């Protein structure tokens, strides 16, 4: 008998339903005690996306990455080596640098003048004799693990952590077809949000909300046959665009699907709101074929060759989650990366969006433009603006005294996987762990 391989592209987002829902204690989203555990046991032990290679491409470039109480200084030293240090003077603890910039020649504390070179070696201590037998070699800057993957710079405060590529598991191989190294980050947007970092991250870890929060997207995206994979630290979902959701009761015309795509994703093919479906499409071409062809033409106008990309590669969005706080969304001509970070207290956080564009070979390097805005002033497109608009209300709801736990579907299993990893890093006792869901999970 001939064996056939299951068509994973026709798997739905739910997969095999569990015997019962997964219940997640709600305190994780607002408890100061839980936030302290995260700061002590998780954030110093995980790989985190900090910036892009283009932020720190030349000797003297630097970038400060903050996450909760932690500050990491990433620099390109005089020999072109990428380095990262805890952003602290070894004298009295002052921060050495803030923000980002270029042409840095040394790291000099603005409080008492202690100075290190860009490789982290202490070079000068004013009035050194007052310290007695102080050896400069005893006080280098405190190193942080740093590595790159596809023009993204990751850091880990644990210098003994597993290698980055091992941490990313199957993700690099799974997305290799997309040639992410051809993209360049042109801007980052940091949005201050009245919500916990997990509340922010959860919104980019499931498609269950599409039918309600994103009615326009629901008319041009398949949120049913959206297969998911869980690998460990990482997980994945796929969603096909250019088709209406199978959940819709009324059949849509191609023009209606086109209009919905234009209103939500039109910038990806250089088409303005209100542009009608082209009337000159080839015989038998689907609306997805038309969108893919228009996307290739828009790329060609920028000097980018997308002839290698099939309609499926242009229209199928691959969404990856990397524990604890990163989401990467890509297809043949789109890349957006998002992270979320804790704020001043558990009810506040920040969303960071890294926006990319595929560039032609030999395109000159440019530093991304970094902007910071309040949630009310953030308008990064229709869908993302809708996502941001619900976060503060979500966080308020999580604070209500009668609400004791989140009740999660298997359709939300990338959120469940995030909590499973969180429980492992925080070494939570059994009584504080999730219940329900898959047996033995």
C-alpha positions as CSV (number, residue, x, y, z in Angstrom):
1,X,0.0,0.0,0.0
2,X,1.3,3.5,-0.9
3,X,1.6,5.7,2.2
4,X,0.7,9.4,1.8
5,X,2.1,12.3,3.8
6,X,-0.6,14.4,5.5
7,X,-1.1,17.8,3.8
8,X,-0.1,20.1,6.7
9,X,-1.3,23.1,4.7
10,X,-4.9,21.8,5.1
11,X,-4.6,21.3,8.9
12,X,-6.7,23.7,10.9
13,X,-5.5,26.0,13.6
14,X,-7.0,23.9,16.4
15,X,-5.4,20.6,15.6
16,X,-6.5,17.8,17.9
17,X,-8.8,19.3,20.5
18,X,-7.7,18.7,24.1
19,X,-10.0,16.9,26.6
20,X,-10.6,20.2,28.4
21,X,-9.4,23.9,28.2
22,X,-6.1,25.1,29.6
23,X,-6.4,27.3,32.7
24,X,-3.7,29.9,33.3
25,X,-3.6,31.7,36.6
26,X,-4.3,35.4,35.9
27,X,-1.9,36.7,38.6
28,X,0.9,36.1,36.1
29,X,-0.3,39.2,34.2
30,X,-0.4,41.7,37.1
31,X,1.3,40.3,40.2
32,X,4.5,42.2,41.3
33,X,5.7,39.0,42.9
34,X,5.4,37.1,39.6
35,X,7.1,40.0,37.8
36,X,10.0,39.8,40.2
37,X,10.4,36.1,39.5
38,X,10.6,36.8,35.8
39,X,13.3,39.4,36.4
40,X,15.3,37.1,38.6
41,X,14.9,33.8,36.8
42,X,13.8,34.3,33.2
43,X,14.9,37.5,31.6
44,X,18.6,37.0,32.5
45,X,18.6,33.5,31.0
46,X,16.9,33.9,27.6
47,X,18.0,35.1,24.2
48,X,16.4,38.4,23.3
49,X,16.3,40.4,20.1
50,X,18.0,43.7,20.9
51,X,18.5,45.5,17.6
52,X,19.6,45.0,14.0
53,X,23.0,44.6,12.5
54,X,22.5,48.0,10.8
55,X,22.2,49.7,14.2
56,X,25.8,48.6,15.0
57,X,27.4,48.0,11.6
58,X,30.5,50.2,11.8
59,X,33.3,50.5,14.4
60,X,32.1,53.0,17.1
61,X,28.4,52.2,16.5
62,X,26.5,51.5,19.8
63,X,23.0,50.6,20.9
64,X,21.5,50.4,24.4
65,X,19.0,47.6,24.8
66,X,16.7,47.8,27.9
67,X,14.4,45.1,29.2
68,X,12.8,45.7,32.6
69,X,15.6,46.5,35.0
70,X,18.3,45.3,32.7
71,X,20.4,47.5,30.3
72,X,22.8,46.0,27.8
73,X,25.2,48.0,25.7
74,X,26.0,46.6,22.3
75,X,29.0,48.1,20.5
76,X,31.1,47.5,17.4
77,X,34.7,47.7,18.5
78,X,37.7,49.2,16.7
79,X,38.4,45.8,15.1
80,X,34.9,45.4,13.8
81,X,34.0,42.8,16.5
82,X,30.4,42.9,17.8
83,X,30.4,43.0,21.6
84,X,27.8,43.4,24.4
85,X,28.3,44.4,28.0
86,X,26.1,45.1,31.0
87,X,25.7,48.8,30.9
88,X,27.3,49.6,34.3
89,X,30.4,51.3,35.5
90,X,32.5,49.0,37.7
91,X,33.1,51.9,40.2
92,X,29.7,53.0,41.6
93,X,27.2,51.5,39.1
94,X,26.4,54.5,36.8
95,X,25.1,53.7,33.4
96,X,27.8,54.3,30.7
97,X,25.6,55.0,27.7
98,X,22.0,55.5,26.6
99,X,20.2,55.4,23.3
100,X,22.2,54.7,20.2
101,X,24.8,56.4,18.0
102,X,28.0,56.3,16.1
103,X,31.7,57.3,16.3
104,X,32.1,56.1,19.9
105,X,35.8,55.9,20.7
106,X,35.7,54.9,24.4
107,X,33.2,54.1,27.2
108,X,33.6,56.8,29.7
109,X,31.5,57.1,32.9
110,X,30.0,60.6,33.1
111,X,30.1,60.4,36.9
112,X,33.7,59.9,37.9
113,X,35.5,59.4,34.6
114,X,36.4,55.7,34.7
115,X,37.1,54.8,31.0
116,X,37.0,51.5,29.1
117,X,37.9,50.8,25.5
118,X,35.4,49.4,23.1
119,X,36.6,45.8,23.8
120,X,35.7,46.3,27.5
121,X,39.2,46.8,28.9
122,X,39.5,49.4,31.7
123,X,42.0,52.0,30.6
124,X,41.8,55.0,33.0
125,X,40.9,55.6,36.6
126,X,41.2,59.2,37.8
127,X,43.2,59.6,41.0
128,X,43.9,55.9,40.9
129,X,46.3,56.0,43.8
130,X,43.4,56.6,46.2
131,X,42.3,53.1,45.6
132,X,45.5,51.5,46.7
133,X,46.5,48.4,44.7
134,X,43.8,48.6,42.0
135,X,44.7,46.6,38.9
136,X,42.9,47.7,35.7
137,X,42.8,44.1,34.5
138,X,40.6,43.1,37.4
139,X,37.7,45.4,36.4
140,X,36.8,44.9,32.7
141,X,33.2,45.6,31.7
142,X,30.9,42.7,32.4
143,X,30.3,40.8,29.2
144,X,27.0,39.7,27.8
145,X,26.5,36.9,25.2
146,X,25.8,38.4,21.8
147,X,25.1,36.7,18.4
148,X,23.4,37.5,15.1
149,X,20.9,35.7,12.9
150,X,19.6,37.1,9.6
151,X,20.7,40.7,10.4
152,X,19.2,40.6,13.9
153,X,21.3,41.0,17.0
154,X,20.4,38.9,20.0
155,X,21.8,39.2,23.6
156,X,21.7,36.9,26.6
157,X,22.9,38.0,30.1
158,X,23.8,34.4,30.7
159,X,27.2,33.9,29.1
160,X,26.9,30.2,29.6
161,X,23.6,30.0,27.7
162,X,23.1,27.5,24.9
163,X,24.1,28.9,21.4
164,X,21.6,31.1,19.7
165,X,21.0,28.8,16.8
166,X,20.3,25.9,19.2
167,X,17.8,28.1,21.0
168,X,16.0,29.0,17.8
169,X,15.6,25.2,17.1
170,X,13.9,24.4,13.7
171,X,13.0,28.0,12.9
172,X,16.2,29.0,10.9
173,X,15.9,26.0,8.6
174,X,12.1,26.3,8.3
175,X,12.4,30.0,7.1
176,X,15.5,29.6,5.0
177,X,13.6,29.7,1.8
178,X,12.5,33.4,2.5
179,X,16.1,34.7,2.2
180,X,15.6,37.0,5.2
181,X,19.2,38.4,4.8
182,X,18.0,40.4,1.8
183,X,15.7,42.5,4.0
184,X,16.9,45.7,5.6
185,X,15.2,47.3,8.7
186,X,14.3,50.8,7.8
187,X,12.5,51.8,11.1
188,X,11.6,50.7,14.6
189,X,8.6,51.9,16.5
190,X,8.4,51.5,20.3
191,X,4.9,51.9,21.6
192,X,4.3,52.5,25.3
193,X,1.2,50.4,26.3
194,X,-0.9,50.2,29.5
195,X,-0.5,46.4,29.5
196,X,1.7,43.6,30.7
197,X,4.4,42.4,28.3
198,X,2.6,39.0,28.1
199,X,-0.8,40.7,27.3
200,X,1.0,42.3,24.3
201,X,2.8,39.1,23.2
202,X,-0.4,37.0,23.4
203,X,-2.1,39.1,20.7
204,X,0.6,38.0,18.2
205,X,0.4,34.3,19.2
206,X,-3.1,33.3,17.9
207,X,-5.5,33.8,15.1
208,X,-8.6,33.1,17.2
209,X,-9.3,36.9,17.4
210,X,-9.3,37.5,13.7
211,X,-13.0,36.9,13.2
212,X,-14.0,39.6,15.7
213,X,-11.2,42.2,16.0
214,X,-10.2,42.3,12.3
215,X,-13.3,42.0,10.1
216,X,-11.5,43.4,7.1
217,X,-8.7,40.8,7.5
218,X,-11.3,38.1,7.9
219,X,-12.5,38.8,4.4
220,X,-9.1,38.1,2.8
221,X,-7.3,35.6,5.1
222,X,-7.8,31.9,5.9
223,X,-7.9,31.8,9.7
224,X,-9.2,28.2,9.8
225,X,-6.7,26.2,7.8
226,X,-3.8,27.8,9.6
227,X,-1.6,25.0,10.8
228,X,0.5,25.4,13.9
229,X,3.8,23.8,15.1
230,X,5.4,23.8,18.5
231,X,9.1,23.1,18.7
232,X,10.1,24.2,22.3
233,X,11.3,27.7,22.7
234,X,9.8,28.4,19.3
235,X,6.5,27.8,17.5
236,X,4.9,28.7,14.2
237,X,1.6,29.4,12.4
238,X,0.8,29.8,8.7
239,X,-2.0,31.9,7.2
240,X,-2.9,32.1,3.6
241,X,-4.0,35.6,2.3
242,X,-6.0,36.4,-0.8
243,X,-8.8,34.1,0.1
244,X,-11.8,34.7,2.4
245,X,-12.1,33.0,5.7
246,X,-14.0,29.7,5.5
247,X,-16.0,30.9,8.5
248,X,-17.8,33.5,6.4
249,X,-21.4,32.4,5.6
250,X,-21.8,34.6,2.5
251,X,-19.6,33.9,-0.5
252,X,-17.4,36.9,-1.4
253,X,-16.6,38.1,-4.9
254,X,-13.0,38.4,-6.0
255,X,-13.4,42.1,-6.0
256,X,-14.5,42.0,-2.3
257,X,-11.5,39.9,-1.4
258,X,-9.3,42.3,-3.3
259,X,-10.8,45.3,-1.6
260,X,-10.3,43.7,1.9
261,X,-6.7,42.9,1.1
262,X,-6.0,46.4,-0.2
263,X,-7.5,48.0,3.0
264,X,-5.3,45.8,5.2
265,X,-2.2,45.0,3.2
266,X,-2.2,47.3,0.2
267,X,1.1,48.9,1.0
268,X,2.8,45.6,0.4
269,X,2.0,45.8,-3.3
270,X,2.1,49.6,-3.7
271,X,-1.7,49.9,-4.1
272,X,-3.7,52.7,-2.5
273,X,-7.0,52.4,-0.8
274,X,-9.9,52.3,-3.3
275,X,-7.9,50.9,-6.2
276,X,-10.2,48.4,-8.0
277,X,-9.4,44.8,-8.9
278,X,-7.5,44.9,-12.2
279,X,-9.7,43.8,-15.1
280,X,-6.9,42.5,-17.3
281,X,-6.0,39.4,-15.3
282,X,-5.0,36.2,-17.1
283,X,-7.6,33.6,-17.8
284,X,-8.0,31.3,-14.8
285,X,-6.0,33.5,-12.5
286,X,-7.3,33.7,-8.9
287,X,-7.4,36.9,-6.9
288,X,-4.4,35.6,-5.0
289,X,-2.5,35.2,-8.3
290,X,-3.4,38.8,-9.2
291,X,-2.2,40.1,-5.8
292,X,1.0,38.1,-6.1
293,X,1.7,39.4,-9.6
294,X,1.1,43.0,-8.4
295,X,3.4,42.4,-5.5
296,X,6.2,41.1,-7.8
297,X,5.7,44.1,-10.0
298,X,6.0,46.5,-7.1
299,X,9.2,44.7,-5.9
300,X,10.6,45.0,-9.5
301,X,10.0,48.8,-9.4
302,X,12.4,48.9,-6.4
303,X,15.0,46.7,-8.2
304,X,14.0,43.5,-6.3
305,X,13.6,40.3,-8.2
306,X,10.7,38.2,-6.9
307,X,10.3,35.9,-9.9
308,X,11.5,33.1,-7.8
309,X,8.5,33.3,-5.5
310,X,5.4,31.4,-6.2
311,X,1.9,32.7,-5.5
312,X,1.9,30.6,-2.3
313,X,5.2,32.0,-1.2
314,X,3.9,35.5,-1.7
315,X,0.5,35.0,-0.1
316,X,1.3,32.6,2.8
317,X,2.3,34.4,5.9
318,X,4.7,32.4,8.2
319,X,4.4,33.6,11.8
320,X,7.1,32.5,14.2
321,X,7.1,32.9,18.0
322,X,10.3,32.9,19.9
323,X,10.1,32.6,23.7
324,X,9.7,34.8,25.6
325,X,8.7,37.9,23.6
326,X,9.4,37.8,19.9
327,X,7.2,37.3,16.9
328,X,8.4,37.2,13.3
329,X,6.0,37.5,10.4
330,X,7.2,36.9,6.8
331,X,6.4,36.0,3.3
332,X,8.3,36.4,0.1
333,X,8.2,40.2,0.2
334,X,7.3,41.1,3.8
335,X,9.0,41.0,7.1
336,X,7.9,42.5,10.4
337,X,9.4,41.6,13.7
338,X,7.8,42.5,17.1
339,X,8.9,42.2,20.7
340,X,7.3,43.1,24.0
341,X,9.1,44.2,27.1
342,X,8.1,44.8,30.8
343,X,7.4,48.4,31.8
344,X,7.8,50.2,35.1
345,X,5.2,47.9,36.8
346,X,3.3,44.7,35.7
347,X,0.4,46.8,34.2
348,X,2.7,48.6,31.8
349,X,4.9,47.4,28.9
350,X,6.2,48.3,25.5
351,X,5.7,46.9,22.1
352,X,8.6,47.3,19.7
353,X,8.0,46.8,15.9
354,X,10.9,46.4,13.6
355,X,9.9,47.2,10.0
356,X,11.8,45.8,7.1
357,X,11.9,45.9,3.3
358,X,13.5,43.5,0.8
359,X,16.3,45.5,-0.9
360,X,18.1,44.9,-4.3
361,X,21.7,43.5,-4.3
362,X,24.3,46.1,-3.4
363,X,21.8,48.5,-1.7
364,X,23.6,50.9,0.6
365,X,23.4,50.4,4.3
366,X,21.2,52.9,6.3
367,X,20.6,53.0,10.0
368,X,17.0,52.4,11.0
369,X,15.0,55.4,12.2
370,X,13.9,54.7,15.8
371,X,10.8,56.4,17.1
372,X,8.8,56.1,20.3
373,X,5.1,56.9,20.7
374,X,2.2,56.5,23.1
375,X,-0.4,53.9,22.2
376,X,-2.9,56.5,21.4
377,X,-0.6,58.0,18.8
378,X,0.5,54.7,17.2
379,X,-1.0,54.1,13.8
380,X,1.2,51.4,12.1
381,X,-1.5,50.3,9.7
382,X,-5.1,49.2,10.1
383,X,-4.6,45.7,11.6
384,X,-1.8,46.6,14.0
385,X,-3.7,49.7,15.2
386,X,-6.7,47.5,16.0
387,X,-4.4,45.1,17.9
388,X,-2.9,48.0,20.0
389,X,-6.4,49.5,20.7
390,X,-7.6,46.6,22.8
391,X,-4.5,46.1,25.0
392,X,-5.3,48.6,27.8
393,X,-8.9,47.2,28.1
394,X,-7.5,43.7,28.3
395,X,-5.1,44.6,31.1
396,X,-8.0,46.2,33.1
397,X,-10.0,43.1,32.6
398,X,-7.2,40.9,33.9
399,X,-7.3,43.0,37.1
400,X,-11.0,42.2,38.0
401,X,-11.2,40.3,41.3
402,X,-13.7,37.7,40.0
403,X,-11.4,36.8,37.1
404,X,-9.1,34.1,38.3
405,X,-7.7,32.4,35.2
406,X,-7.5,32.5,31.5
407,X,-9.4,29.8,29.7
408,X,-7.4,28.9,26.6
409,X,-8.3,26.8,23.5
410,X,-5.9,24.6,21.6
411,X,-6.2,27.3,18.9
412,X,-4.2,29.4,21.4
413,X,-1.5,26.8,22.0
414,X,1.4,29.1,21.2
415,X,0.3,31.2,24.2
416,X,0.1,27.9,26.2
417,X,3.6,27.1,25.1
418,X,4.9,30.5,26.2
419,X,3.5,29.8,29.7
420,X,4.9,26.3,29.7
421,X,8.4,27.7,29.0
422,X,7.8,30.4,31.7
423,X,6.9,27.8,34.2
424,X,10.1,25.9,33.4
425,X,12.4,29.0,33.7
426,X,10.7,30.2,36.9
427,X,10.7,26.7,38.4
428,X,7.1,27.2,39.6
429,X,5.7,24.7,42.1
430,X,3.0,22.4,40.8
431,X,0.3,24.3,42.7
432,X,1.1,27.5,40.7
433,X,1.1,25.8,37.2
434,X,-1.4,25.7,34.5
435,X,-4.1,23.0,34.6
436,X,-6.3,21.3,32.1
437,X,-5.3,21.1,28.4
438,X,-3.4,18.1,27.1
439,X,-2.8,15.3,29.6
440,X,0.7,15.5,31.0
441,X,1.4,18.8,29.4
